[in-house]
Amino acid sequence: MSETQEKKDKKDKDKSLFAQRFRGYFPVVIDVETAGFNAQTDALLEIAASMLTLDEESGNFAIDETIQFNVNPFEGANLEPKALEFTGIDPTNPLRGAVDEEEALKAIFKLVRNKMKMAGCQRAIIVAHNASFDLGFLNAATTRCNIKRSPFHAFVSFDTTTLAGLALGQTVLAKACEAANIDFNNSEAHSALYDTEKTAELFCHIVNKWRELGGWPLVIATENKTELS
């Protein structure tokens, strides 16, 4: 083994177990509720984010903390009636306690950075069900608010739709949770808080089950020996 490879292996082993699992990425589960499908024109109405923690004794991931905001539509935002009917959100209801996009994003980003640092990770990565949708709205809101530095990778994501399809044979969130024996109440669905936590439970279930089945840590075969990554 070369000296360069030895240094790299030592550096990897010095990382926290959390940081080792996703090559330095800190997964954050996100869900958004919106007033349409176009991230550039349609309002962001709710956003929630679940931070994860790793039990170093069991090796299992679990929800650490969830933060949620009802959000005021940005100025000039489009509000599609069918989307509002689907989510049941009334953006004009003063009892929502909504905040502006900038306040919500800055609070989430601050928490993400603190948790990411504690986990020894260098960059956050979004986990979501149909992740491109949520990431698109997150990126659009970040740009509108002129936030220069987001903790999240701009385009890399973990999509639980794909993961659940592979691991459980289901792609719909409710069906995937049912297959994983995770309680799911359809009457509570389509709120950012509920869907985020259920998506987080699903992601943890898949990652933890993969470890239990022997899929992690990876076993790397070399010319002279077999070693754990």
ABEGO torsion letter per residue (X at the ends): XBAAAAAAAAAAAABBAAAAAAGGBBBBBBBBBBAEABAAABBBABBBBBBBBBBAAAGBBBBABBBBBBBBBBBGBBBBAAAAAAAGBBAABAAAGBBBAAAAAAAAAAAAAAAAAAAGBABBBBBBBGAAAAAAAAAAAAAAAGBABBABBAABBBBAAAAAAAAAGBABAAAAAAAAGBBBBAAABGBAAAAAAAAAAAAAAAAAAAAAAGAOBBBBBBAABBBBX
